[in-house]
């Protein structure tokens, strides 16, 4: 953040979850950059998350996008890799582009969570050890434990 915007965000622990942190960006310039240049909409997005076509220009850019998305909204465990979202259509598009650009084949989307019998979360997964290994070799994730699979 500092290298790009010369800005140091506020970082503080999330008291609701262990090993989780909040990052607060109190900058109109950064807000406008993410909103107007990159195209990330703010506010409630369930069912209307805009697809960011700029991240699909080539496999390298998309790989970085998928890495960041997995680091923030997914996880890598010893049994599977998963990405969770409230927006099923967004996950379907992510799955399709992952296959088209990187030959990564996710399973799903499947229902991940229900509250009062209403679906509030979806997940796409990779649960084959060889496919998990290929994912980690293809996607330049920042936070991963390669020892899980090797």
C-alpha positions in Angstrom: 0.0 0.0 0.0 2.8 2.4 0.9 4.8 1.7 -2.3 1.8 2.4 -4.5 -0.1 5.2 -2.7 2.5 6.5 -0.2 -0.1 5.7 2.4 0.0 3.6 5.6 -3.4 2.0 6.5 -4.6 1.4 10.0 -4.3 -2.3 11.0 -5.9 -3.7 14.1 -6.9 -7.1 15.4 -10.3 -8.5 14.9 -11.5 -9.5 18.4 -14.1 -11.9 17.0 -11.6 -14.2 15.3 -8.2 -15.4 16.2 -5.3 -14.5 13.8 -7.6 -12.0 11.9 -7.0 -8.4 11.3 -8.9 -5.3 10.0 -7.3 -2.9 7.5 -8.8 0.5 7.4 -8.2 2.7 4.4 -9.3 6.2 5.2 -8.3 7.8 1.9 -10.7 9.2 -0.7 -8.0 8.8 -3.4 -7.6 5.1 -2.7 -11.3 4.6 -2.5 -11.8 6.3 -5.9 -9.0 4.3 -7.4 -10.6 0.9 -6.4 -14.0 2.1 -7.3 -13.5 4.1 -10.5 -10.3 2.6 -12.0 -10.4 -1.0 -11.0 -14.2 -1.2 -10.8 -14.8 -2.6 -7.3 -18.3 -1.5 -6.2 -18.8 -0.7 -2.5 -21.8 -1.7 -0.4 -23.9 -4.8 -0.4 -23.0 -6.9 -3.3 -24.8 -10.2 -2.8 -26.1 -11.3 -6.2 -24.7 -8.3 -7.9 -20.9 -8.4 -7.6 -19.5 -6.9 -10.8 -17.1 -9.0 -12.7 -13.7 -7.4 -13.2 -12.8 -8.1 -16.8 -9.5 -6.2 -16.4 -8.2 -9.1 -14.4 -8.9 -11.5 -17.3 -6.5 -9.9 -19.8 -4.0 -12.7 -19.6 -3.2 -15.7 -17.5 -0.5 -13.9 -15.4 -2.8 -11.1 -14.3 -5.7 -13.5 -13.7 -3.3 -15.8 -11.7 -2.5 -12.9 -9.4 -6.2 -12.0 -9.1 -7.0 -15.6 -8.2 -4.2 -15.8 -5.7 -5.4 -12.6 -3.9 -9.0 -13.9 -4.0 -8.0 -17.2 -2.5 -5.8 -15.6 0.1 -8.7 -13.3 1.2 -11.9 -15.4 0.6 -10.6 -18.9 0.5 -8.2 -21.3 2.1 -5.8 -24.2 1.5 -6.1 -27.1 3.8 -4.5 -30.6 3.6 -7.7 -32.0 2.1 -8.9 -29.2 -0.3 -8.6 -25.7 -1.6 -11.8 -23.7 -1.3 -13.1 -20.2 -2.2 -16.2 -18.9 -0.5 -18.6 -16.2 -1.7 -22.1 -15.0 -1.1 -22.6 -14.5 -4.8 -23.0 -17.8 -6.7 -22.8 -16.2 -10.2 -19.5 -14.6 -9.3 -18.1 -18.0 -8.3 -19.4 -19.6 -11.5 -17.6 -16.9 -13.5 -14.4 -17.4 -11.4 -14.6 -21.1 -12.0 -15.1 -20.7 -15.7 -12.2 -18.2 -16.1 -9.9 -20.3 -13.9 -10.4 -23.2 -16.4 -10.2 -21.0 -19.5 -7.1 -19.1 -18.5 -5.2 -21.4 -16.2 -6.6 -24.9 -16.8 -7.7 -25.0 -13.1 -10.9 -27.0 -12.7 -12.9 -26.2 -9.5 -15.8 -28.3 -8.3 -19.1 -26.6 -7.5 -20.4 -24.1 -6.6 -22.0 -25.9 -3.7 -23.9 -24.5 -0.8 -21.5 -23.6 1.9 -23.7 -22.1 4.6 -27.4 -21.7 5.4 -29.0 -19.5 8.1 -32.7 -20.2 8.8 -32.8 -22.5 5.8 -31.7 -19.6 3.5 -28.4 -20.0 1.5 -25.9 -17.3 2.6 -22.7 -18.8 1.2 -21.3 -20.8 -1.7 -18.0 -22.6 -2.2 -16.0 -23.9 -5.1 -13.3 -26.5 -4.3 -10.4 -28.5 -5.5 -10.0 -31.7 -3.6 -7.8 -33.9 -5.7 -4.2 -33.9 -4.4 -2.6 -33.7 -7.8 -4.9 -30.8 -8.8 -4.2 -29.0 -5.5 -0.5 -29.3 -6.3 -1.0 -27.9 -9.8 -3.0 -25.0 -8.3 -0.2 -24.1 -5.9 2.4 -24.3 -8.7 0.3 -22.2 -11.0 -1.3 -19.6 -8.8 1.3 -17.2 -7.1 -0.3 -17.2 -3.7 1.3 -15.1 -1.0 0.2 -17.2 2.0 0.3 -20.9 1.5 1.8 -23.9 3.2 3.2 -26.1 0.4 4.0 -28.7 3.0 0.3 -29.6 3.1 0.4 -31.3 -0.2 4.0 -32.3 -0.9 
